[in-house]
Amino acid sequence: MSLNSGHRAIFIAIFIFLQGLITFPVFASVTGTAEVYPRLVRKGDTFQVTLTINSDKSIRFQNVDFPAIDGVTLNANFISDGQSIAYSGQNQQFSYTKTRMYSADVVGQYDIGPFRINYDTDDELGKEVLIEPVSVEVYEDAPRPASTIIFGEKIPWWKYLMIPALLALLAGLVWAWVRMKRKKPSVTATPLVATAFRTLEQITVEKIKALEFPNADDFTRIREYYDAVDDILREYLAGRFEIRVVDSTSYEIRLEFTRRKRLDARAGGVLKLINDCDWVKFAKTHPTDVEIRQVPERVAQALLVKT
């Protein structure tokens, strides 16, 4: 018995309808990253470790493992979690953050992690995502701008004849310091002021782009370059946010932003750059030529981001 064209069309329509009823689960795509701030911390101070988990589906966390490390202590009383959803057409992107506080107890360099995160979705149970460790370095005294206070022993009376010589030496050092500051590419005493045609952010980016790149094998010039970048970025924070930056570490500035609840993406990006400058100036980190030439672009991405 053969089917005419009308019957075949009906059977095809029923077949397509039944196929539409059969759905196959699409499993979630989950990735994670870890960040520590600050990366360079003074002994006795605290630092934060933040995990960011991104997924194209909503997930439920069963366990988030922040490991205990000898030399640093996890503060079990500090728990900060957040989540957000971004939409792109009909697609959704879920972002979750898990932040914990550690205290720096012993001088040294530590790898915190790896981090194991157990989660469930509507389609899957008992899944795990593994996040690579992050490094933090604890110093006896974290870097901060140079102080004008000089501590010394009481000079016995028989050493008073050395005072004129010491004063002459001090004057020579001051003269050499002034000459060095004049040679620095960041020399400017003029506050950053936005004009009708350029924003404060554009002016800051232009200043950093105007700095001359040092050679990758000249560590003295490299430190001067990153010191100049640090000065310009601190000047920007003072002008834009009216925040004290003199005699303050990058971590202390970040805490002030957090206290004021003004730590947006732009300020956070600038503080990360300042912290990277600290590593070069004080921790003897030697950046490559590529990393040096990426600094202006990183500044532009941080300052010209739309908030």
C-alpha positions, 0 to 999 in steps of 0.5 A: 500500500503506497502513501500519497503525497498528502499522507507523506506530508503528515508523517513528516510533520509528525516526525519533526514535531516529535524531534522537537520534543526530544531535547538534549541537555547543554552543560554549563561552561564554567571557568574561574580565576583568582586574584590577590590584592595587594601582591606585596604586603607588609608583615602584620597587615591583611590582604584579600584573595578574590575568586571570580567564577564565570558561567553561561548558566546559573550555578549553586555552590556546594563548597568553595575551598580557601586553603590554609597556608603556613605563614599566613592566616585565613580570617574565617569571620570575613566572608564577602560574596557577590554575583551579577548577570550580563545579557547579550541578546538571548544569552546570559553570562553569570559572574560570581565572586568569593572574597576572603581575607588573610593576615600576613604573619611570617615574611616570605613568598607564598602560593595560595591555592589551587582552589577547588570549587564544587557546584551544581547546575540544573543539568549537572550535580557534583561538578568541580572547577579548579582555579590555579594558585596565586602568589603573595609576598610578605615583607618586613616593611612594605614599600612606601614613599620616602620619609623626610624623617631621619633617625640617628644616634645621639652624637657624643661631644667629641664627634661635633667636629664631624658635623660640618663635614656631614652637613657638606655631604648632606648638601651634596646629596640633596644637590644630586637628588635635585638633579636626578629629579629634574632628569626624571621624565615625570617632572611636573608641578602643575596639577592635573586640570580637565579642560573643555576639550580633554578630560582628566583621564585623557590628560593622564594617558597623554602624560604617560604616553609622553614618557620615554621608554627605558632600555630593558637592560637598564634597571636604573632607568626602568625604576625611574620610568615606573616611579614616574608612572606611579607619580602621574597615577597618584596625581590623577587619583588625588585630582579625580577623587580628592583622596590623600595619596602622599605617604600612603601605600597602594593598599592604604589608598585602596582601603580608603576607596573601600571605606568611601564605597567609591572603588569602581572599575576605573579606580581599581584599574589604577590601583592595580597599576600602582601596585605593579609599579611597587613591585618594580621599584621595591621588589626588584622585579625586572619587567621585559621590554614588551611589558614596559611598552604595554604600560601606556596601553594598560593605563588607557584601558584602565582610565578610558573604560566606560563606567 
